[in-house]
Every structure is written in C-alpha cells, then in structure tokens.
C-alpha cells in the first residue's frame, strides 16, 4: 500500500510525469506517449481536486453514521480502537514525548465518547509499528495515554502493540477477546478505514458494531477547492488505498463480506 500512497503524492506526480516525458523523448514518433501524458495530467488534476476526492470517499462510507448508545446491545462489551501512527519529539538531552498522529487522535476522542455513552467493560487500544526501524512509540501505547487523559480508567484499557496492519490487529484482538469474555465489540476507526476493518474482523469471526471517527479537516489552503492540491491528492490516495486494500485482503482470505 506504500506504493499507492507514493503514487498520490507530489513525488509520485513528478516521477510519473517525468517518466512520460522520457517516453516521448525516446519514442518521438510514438502517438501513444503524448496521449498518455495528457491522460496522466488530466487524471492527476482530477485526483487533486478536493471535491472529487472527498465525494469519492463518501462512497466508502455509505450506510455508516455516528455511533449512538442504542447501537450497542445489552451485555458485556469491548470497545476496540485501531491506531495509525505516532509522533515522538526529542530534545538535545534525550528526553522525549510521544503523541498520536491526527487520524489517531480523532479515533481516540471518538473512543472516549463511546466509552461515556455505553460504559464498556474494556477498551482495547491497538497499533504497533509498520516498520521494524520505526523509532516512534507504538500507537497502541500513545492512544492508551490519551484515553486516560480523556477520562477512561487505565484499569479498563488493554494495549496491543505487536500488529503491523489491520489484518494483524484482527487476529491479535481475536485472541485478546477470548480472555476477557465479552459478548459485543464496538470498533472505532476512521470513516474511510471502517469498511475494510469490519471485513477483516468478520474474517476472524468478530462481527463488530461500527463507530466511525470524525475525519480531521484537510481542505486545501486556498479558497477555490477545485484547484489541484496536496490535500486532494492525499484524499484520493486514502480512498485508493482502502479500495485496493479490500481487494487485496479478499484475495488473501483476510476479508469477509457482510
């Protein structure tokens, strides 16, 4: 999925356009090369237009709505919040402080809201390192700290920091749930990420109740949103990552449709 993120970044735009220009240079008589360049420019312009990317993302969120107390049946419940990443700041003496990233913070504040609404027996804070050489604190740990600061008792929080992706989280959390004897699971993650997450958990026999986190604002910095922007490209990349991720998970047997 890192390739998809790169493809819809400033670096990805530059590399693909340079590649098309080299193709034109090396195959001066080719009609396909200039056509490809035009298609590429138009496609990236559309991908970078925030209204297009934002509305494409809404298709992934069909039938999802903010969680309410009536969505959770009676019985022992665990709230599972999926992490994304963390940022660790360090000073010159080696001291450090770690916080969740923007998407993680949005998920945590939603998990805290769900906790206040239904008073679950457990909250599972999940998220490890995607890369082995990541020097930031795992998101499962930083989210736990923020949950405590928002009023969730530390004694009610279980932490998972071994996962590298959503599939790993579903597999590990399945084992954790067996030890706490809960009847229902409320799953908290980003709105775009919810569909793939629910399918990954269903593949592990966990039929979770969705609680979508409110998306952090990422509109373009200028007043005319139809102009291509990094925010639009990033949104398109996030949508593409989820769509391709669902297909990849389904092929691997990691995803089960409802």
C-alpha positions as a Python dict, from the first residue, in 0.01 Angstrom:
ca = {
    (1, 'X'): (0, 0, 0),
    (2, 'X'): (301, 230, 35),
    (3, 'X'): (321, 243, -346),
    (4, 'X'): (-35, 379, -364),
    (5, 'X'): (49, 648, -110),
    (6, 'X'): (355, 745, -312),
    (7, 'X'): (161, 747, -640),
    (8, 'X'): (-79, 1008, -499),
    (9, 'X'): (189, 1237, -361),
    (10, 'X'): (387, 1527, -504),
    (11, 'X'): (682, 1293, -559),
    (12, 'X'): (459, 1043, -737),
    (13, 'X'): (321, 1311, -968),
    (14, 'X'): (673, 1430, -1057),
    (15, 'X'): (807, 1078, -1119),
    (16, 'X'): (518, 966, -1339),
    (17, 'X'): (519, 1285, -1548),
    (18, 'X'): (899, 1270, -1587),
    (19, 'X'): (860, 906, -1694),
    (20, 'X'): (603, 1006, -1956),
    (21, 'X'): (831, 1283, -2084),
    (22, 'X'): (1121, 1038, -2115),
    (23, 'X'): (893, 804, -2308),
    (24, 'X'): (812, 1087, -2550),
    (25, 'X'): (1181, 1171, -2582),
    (26, 'X'): (1285, 812, -2650),
    (27, 'X'): (992, 735, -2882),
    (28, 'X'): (949, 1061, -3072),
    (29, 'X'): (729, 901, -3337),
    (30, 'X'): (504, 729, -3087),
    (31, 'X'): (146, 858, -3073),
    (32, 'X'): (72, 669, -2753),
    (33, 'X'): (332, 853, -2543),
    (34, 'X'): (191, 1209, -2577),
    (35, 'X'): (-162, 1075, -2533),
    (36, 'X'): (-52, 902, -2215),
    (37, 'X'): (99, 1229, -2088),
    (38, 'X'): (-226, 1417, -2150),
    (39, 'X'): (-430, 1144, -1977),
    (40, 'X'): (-184, 1148, -1687),
    (41, 'X'): (-210, 1526, -1641),
    (42, 'X'): (-590, 1523, -1658),
    (43, 'X'): (-609, 1229, -1416),
    (44, 'X'): (-382, 1392, -1161),
    (45, 'X'): (-569, 1723, -1194),
    (46, 'X'): (-893, 1541, -1116),
    (47, 'X'): (-733, 1339, -834),
    (48, 'X'): (-601, 1660, -679),
    (49, 'X'): (-941, 1837, -687),
    (50, 'X'): (-1064, 1809, -329),
    (51, 'X'): (-1439, 1800, -407),
    (52, 'X'): (-1386, 1498, -636),
    (53, 'X'): (-1167, 1306, -392),
    (54, 'X'): (-1386, 1392, -94),
    (55, 'X'): (-1705, 1274, -261),
    (56, 'X'): (-1534, 958, -383),
    (57, 'X'): (-1450, 886, -21),
    (58, 'X'): (-1813, 925, 79),
    (59, 'X'): (-1898, 620, -134),
    (60, 'X'): (-1688, 410, 105),
    (61, 'X'): (-1890, 545, 396),
    (62, 'X'): (-2237, 460, 267),
    (63, 'X'): (-2467, 340, 547),
    (64, 'X'): (-2222, 445, 820),
    (65, 'X'): (-2337, 706, 1072),
    (66, 'X'): (-2217, 837, 1407),
    (67, 'X'): (-2245, 582, 1686),
    (68, 'X'): (-2525, 620, 1942),
    (69, 'X'): (-2590, 436, 2269),
    (70, 'X'): (-2881, 244, 2115),
    (71, 'X'): (-2642, 81, 1863),
    (72, 'X'): (-2487, -137, 2133),
    (73, 'X'): (-2698, -432, 2262),
    (74, 'X'): (-2704, -508, 2632),
    (75, 'X'): (-2426, -732, 2757),
    (76, 'X'): (-2054, -723, 2820),
    (77, 'X'): (-1888, -506, 2557),
    (78, 'X'): (-1537, -418, 2448),
    (79, 'X'): (-1451, -104, 2252),
    (80, 'X'): (-1163, -162, 2009),
    (81, 'X'): (-984, 145, 1873),
    (82, 'X'): (-743, 91, 1583),
    (83, 'X'): (-427, 301, 1564),
    (84, 'X'): (-247, 465, 1276),
    (85, 'X'): (82, 607, 1396),
    (86, 'X'): (257, 828, 1648),
    (87, 'X'): (497, 1118, 1658),
    (88, 'X'): (781, 1135, 1907),
    (89, 'X'): (958, 1463, 1978),
    (90, 'X'): (1307, 1460, 2133),
    (91, 'X'): (1524, 1727, 2289),
    (92, 'X'): (1906, 1751, 2292),
    (93, 'X'): (1931, 1568, 2626),
    (94, 'X'): (1747, 1259, 2507),
    (95, 'X'): (1413, 1337, 2667),
    (96, 'X'): (1111, 1255, 2453),
    (97, 'X'): (734, 1290, 2437),
    (98, 'X'): (504, 1086, 2213),
    (99, 'X'): (158, 1170, 2083),
    (100, 'X'): (-80, 1003, 1834),
    (101, 'X'): (-99, 1139, 1480),
    (102, 'X'): (-401, 1340, 1357),
    (103, 'X'): (-605, 1041, 1249),
    (104, 'X'): (-522, 855, 1568),
    (105, 'X'): (-631, 1148, 1782),
    (106, 'X'): (-966, 1158, 1600),
    (107, 'X'): (-1017, 788, 1672),
    (108, 'X'): (-927, 827, 2038),
    (109, 'X'): (-1169, 1110, 2102),
    (110, 'X'): (-1442, 902, 1939),
    (111, 'X'): (-1349, 601, 2154),
    (112, 'X'): (-1370, 818, 2465),
    (113, 'X'): (-1715, 939, 2354),
    (114, 'X'): (-1830, 580, 2301),
    (115, 'X'): (-1694, 488, 2643),
    (116, 'X'): (-1901, 761, 2808),
    (117, 'X'): (-2212, 651, 2618),
    (118, 'X'): (-2211, 278, 2696),
    (119, 'X'): (-1959, 219, 2977),
    (120, 'X'): (-1795, -92, 2826),
    (121, 'X'): (-1607, -346, 3033),
    (122, 'X'): (-1290, -298, 2828),
    (123, 'X'): (-1127, -63, 2581),
    (124, 'X'): (-859, -219, 2361),
    (125, 'X'): (-600, 26, 2227),
    (126, 'X'): (-439, -136, 1924),
    (127, 'X'): (-148, -49, 1699),
    (128, 'X'): (217, -144, 1660),
    (129, 'X'): (498, -48, 1424),
    (130, 'X'): (455, -88, 1049),
    (131, 'X'): (833, -73, 1003),
    (132, 'X'): (1084, -252, 1225),
    (133, 'X'): (1311, 55, 1240),
    (134, 'X'): (1035, 295, 1347),
    (135, 'X'): (1168, 491, 1646),
    (136, 'X'): (831, 643, 1741),
    (137, 'X'): (627, 495, 2022),
    (138, 'X'): (368, 239, 1903),
    (139, 'X'): (25, 391, 1855),
    (140, 'X'): (-135, 142, 2092),
    (141, 'X'): (68, 294, 2377),
    (142, 'X'): (21, 661, 2284),
    (143, 'X'): (-352, 612, 2235),
    (144, 'X'): (-376, 448, 2577),
    (145, 'X'): (-217, 756, 2735),
    (146, 'X'): (-457, 991, 2557),
    (147, 'X'): (-756, 776, 2651),
    (148, 'X'): (-657, 803, 3017),
    (149, 'X'): (-625, 1181, 2984),
    (150, 'X'): (-980, 1187, 2844),
    (151, 'X'): (-1122, 1008, 3147),
    (152, 'X'): (-1107, 639, 3055),
    (153, 'X'): (-977, 444, 3360),
    (154, 'X'): (-637, 286, 3295),
    (155, 'X'): (-765, -33, 3464),
    (156, 'X'): (-1020, -73, 3183),
    (157, 'X'): (-767, -41, 2898),
    (158, 'X'): (-588, -329, 2729),
    (159, 'X'): (-300, -247, 2494),
    (160, 'X'): (-182, -427, 2181),
    (161, 'X'): (141, -313, 2015),
    (162, 'X'): (250, -614, 1804),
    (163, 'X'): (38, -558, 1492),
    (164, 'X'): (168, -417, 1165),
    (165, 'X'): (-159, -384, 975),
    (166, 'X'): (-536, -420, 1009),
    (167, 'X'): (-525, -795, 948),
    (168, 'X'): (-274, -839, 1229),
    (169, 'X'): (-493, -632, 1459),
    (170, 'X'): (-797, -851, 1388),
    (171, 'X'): (-600, -1173, 1452),
    (172, 'X'): (-438, -1050, 1775),
    (173, 'X'): (-755, -891, 1911),
    (174, 'X'): (-950, -1213, 1847),
    (175, 'X'): (-716, -1384, 2095),
    (176, 'X'): (-741, -1097, 2342),
    (177, 'X'): (-1122, -1107, 2337),
    (178, 'X'): (-1124, -1475, 2433),
    (179, 'X'): (-954, -1389, 2762),
    (180, 'X'): (-1198, -1113, 2864),
    (181, 'X'): (-1530, -1286, 2785),
    (182, 'X'): (-1722, -1013, 2609),
    (183, 'X'): (-2042, -1052, 2406),
    (184, 'X'): (-2016, -749, 2179),
    (185, 'X'): (-1742, -545, 2013),
    (186, 'X'): (-1764, -181, 1909),
    (187, 'X'): (-1497, -98, 1652),
    (188, 'X'): (-1359, 256, 1635),
    (189, 'X'): (-1157, 365, 1334),
    (190, 'X'): (-1155, 628, 1059),
    (191, 'X'): (-1464, 653, 841),
    (192, 'X'): (-1268, 562, 526),
    (193, 'X'): (-1100, 270, 700),
    (194, 'X'): (-1415, 126, 858),
    (195, 'X'): (-1535, -91, 568),
    (196, 'X'): (-1202, -275, 533),
    (197, 'X'): (-1170, -307, 911),
    (198, 'X'): (-1514, -460, 956),
    (199, 'X'): (-1440, -713, 681),
    (200, 'X'): (-1105, -802, 837),
    (201, 'X'): (-1267, -858, 1177),
    (202, 'X'): (-1552, -1062, 1023),
    (203, 'X'): (-1288, -1287, 865),
    (204, 'X'): (-1174, -1362, 1221),
    (205, 'X'): (-1528, -1432, 1340),
    (206, 'X'): (-1578, -1091, 1503),
    (207, 'X'): (-1896, -911, 1395),
    (208, 'X'): (-1824, -565, 1527),
    (209, 'X'): (-2051, -263, 1561),
    (210, 'X'): (-1902, 36, 1372),
    (211, 'X'): (-1823, 367, 1541),
    (212, 'X'): (-1671, 592, 1277),
    (213, 'X'): (-1431, 863, 1390),
    (214, 'X'): (-1493, 1211, 1259),
    (215, 'X'): (-1247, 1292, 985),
    (216, 'X'): (-981, 1559, 1058),
    (217, 'X'): (-1023, 1865, 837),
    (218, 'X'): (-780, 1857, 544),
    (219, 'X'): (-922, 2108, 297),
    (220, 'X'): (-688, 2292, 57),
    (221, 'X'): (-530, 2610, 194),
    (222, 'X'): (-684, 2826, -81),
    (223, 'X'): (-1045, 2932, -131),
    (224, 'X'): (-1102, 2757, -465),
    (225, 'X'): (-1104, 2384, -379),
    (226, 'X'): (-1127, 2267, -743),
    (227, 'X'): (-763, 2361, -796),
    (228, 'X'): (-536, 2055, -754),
    (229, 'X'): (-380, 2039, -409),
    (230, 'X'): (-182, 1810, -179),
    (231, 'X'): (-497, 1770, 32),
    (232, 'X'): (-692, 1647, -269),
    (233, 'X'): (-418, 1407, -374),
    (234, 'X'): (-387, 1271, -20),
    (235, 'X'): (-762, 1215, -2),
    (236, 'X'): (-762, 1032, -335),
    (237, 'X'): (-466, 824, -218),
    (238, 'X'): (-652, 729, 100),
    (239, 'X'): (-958, 621, -99),
    (240, 'X'): (-746, 421, -346),
    (241, 'X'): (-557, 256, -60),
    (242, 'X'): (-881, 136, 100),
    (243, 'X'): (-1038, 13, -225),
    (244, 'X'): (-723, -175, -327),
    (245, 'X'): (-680, -292, 31),
    (246, 'X'): (-1025, -453, 34),
    (247, 'X'): (-942, -635, -290),
    (248, 'X'): (-603, -749, -160),
    (249, 'X'): (-749, -866, 171),
    (250, 'X'): (-1025, -1055, -11),
    (251, 'X'): (-770, -1233, -232),
    (252, 'X'): (-566, -1332, 74),
    (253, 'X'): (-873, -1460, 260),
    (254, 'X'): (-837, -1180, 515),
    (255, 'X'): (-1170, -1014, 430),
    (256, 'X'): (-1524, -1142, 462),
    (257, 'X'): (-1814, -956, 306),
    (258, 'X'): (-2127, -897, 510),
}
